[in-house]
Amino acid sequence: ATARGFLARWEVAGLCLVLLIGVALRVFQLDSVPAGTWFDEAQNGLEALRMLRDPSYRPVYIPELTQLPALFFYGIALSFHFFGVSTWAVRLVATLIGILTILFTYLLAKELFDRRVALVSAFLLAVLPWHLNFSRFGMNGILTPYFAVLSMYLLARALRTRQWLDYVLAGLAVGLGMHGYLA
């Protein structure tokens, strides 16, 4: 029992360290790196503002200039509601999704392999340049790896547990993922 407790503490400490690294790399100077507000970030913010200001505007898909499913924009609207309208608030949504992707990568790798592979996988995603970039940029492309990893984790868990709720959650994750990014 003592060795098992040590392994559990080691695993929790390792995951916390990986998540701390992932958070630090994603939030450091989030308001200024990358520099300025990019056109797509500004457009995303304008759509989120419209959602906040117009109670009748509740799109599933945003046509015209945006041409994307609306799920990410609801997150930006929520961020604006709590933190005010800013580039930082737009980017925060992508940052939080990127951090959650690290966590679910850990859970997926643990489900499929073991603790060590899970920690290495989560660490590699935490420092992976392309994931780091998209986690700091207020665009909805970050939803694709998030929902892919979340869906695979929930499906792997469902196949192991054979619990109907796990299958339902996996299906919901796949369905919501379809509202995240138009590939």
N, C-alpha and C positions, 0 to 999 in steps of 0.2 A: 504494500500500500504506500510505503514511503517513496519508493522509486516512481510509482505511478503519479503520486502527488508532485514530485519534482518535475517529471515530464510535463504534467499539466501546467505547472507554473512557468516552465521554460517555454512552452508553446504560447501561452498567453503573453508572456514578456516579449517573445519574438514577434508575434503578431502586432502587439502595441508599438514596438520599435519600427516595424515595416510601415504601419499606418502613420506613425509620427513622421517618418521620412517622406512618405507620400503627401501628407498634409503640408509639411514645411515647403516642399518643392512646388506645391500648387498654390499656396496662398501668399508666399513671399512676393511683395510688390505687385500683387494681382491687379491693382488699379493702374499700374504704369507699364507693365511688361506683359504682353507686347505693347509697344508705344501707341498712344492714341486710341481712338475708337474706330474700328474698322467699319466699312460700309455695311457689311452683313450684320455685325453686332448692333449697329444703329437701327437698321431696318427691323431686326428682331425686337429691339426695345420699343420701337414705334408701334409694332403690332401688339405688344404686351400692354402698352399704354392705352391703346384703343380698347382692349379687353377690359381694362380697369375702368375706363371712363364711359363706356357704352354698355349698359347691362343687357342690351339685346344682341350684342356681338359675342357669340359663343361658337366659333367655328370648330369643325373637326379637321378641316383642311383649309389652308390659307392660300387663295389663288393670287392672281395678279403678279406683282413683282416677287413675292416670297416663294410661291410654288412648293409648299411643304406642309406636312401634317402639323397640327397645332399643339400637340402635347408639350413640347419644349417651351412654347410661348406662354402656356399657363404657369409653368414654373417661374419664368421671368416676371410675369405679372404678380405672382405671390412674393417674389423677392422684392419687387418695387413696393409692394404694399408694406412690407416689414422694414425695409432698409432705405427706401427712397429711390428716386430715379437717378441712376448713375451707371457708368460703364462697369464699375465694380459689382453692382447688383446684377447686371446681365451675366458677367463672367462667373459670379458666385454659383449660379445654377450649374454650369458646366463643371466647375470645380468640385461641387458636392457629388455630382454624378460620377466624376472620375474617381473620387475617393471611395464611393460605394462599389465601383467596379473592382478596385483593389481588394476590398473585403470579400466580394463574391467570387473573385478569382481564387482567393485562398480557400473558401468553402468548397468550390468546385474541385480544386486539385486535391483537397483532403478527402472529399467524397470518392474521387476516382483513384487516388494513389495513397499517400500517407502524409503525416505532418511535415516532414522535412521537404518533400516536393511541394507541398502547399505553401510553406514559407518562402521557398526559393521562387516559386511562381509569382506570388504576391509581390515580392521584392523586385523581381525583374519588371513587372508591370509598373510598379511605383516609380522606377527610374527610366523606363523606356521613353526615349525622346519624343516619338510621335504621340504617345498617350499623354505625356506631360504637356505637350503643346496643345492638344485638343482639350485638355482639362483646364487650360488657362485662357481659352478663347471662347467667347460667348456664342457658339454656334451649335446647332443641334446634332451634328455628326457624332458627338460623344455618346449619344443614346444608343448607337448601333452596338458598340462593344459591351455596353452595360446590359442591354436586354439580351444579347447573345449569351453572355456569361450567366446572367441571372436565370434565363430559360434553361440552359444546359444543367446548371446546378440543381434547379428544382426538379427537372426531369430525372436526373441521376438519383436524386434523393427519393423520388416517387418510385423508381424502379427497384430501389433497395428496400424501402419500407412497405411498398404495396398499399399505402394509405390513400384513399380516394381524395382527401384534402390536398395531398401533395401533387396529385395529378391535376386537380383544379387550379392550384396555384401556378403550376407550370404552364397550363393552358392560358391563364390570365396574363402571365408574363409574355408569352408569345403574342397574344392578342394586343396587349399594350405596346409591345415592340413595333407592331405594324403602324402604330400612330406616332412613332418616334422619328422615323427617318424614311424618306422616299429614295430608295436606291435605284 
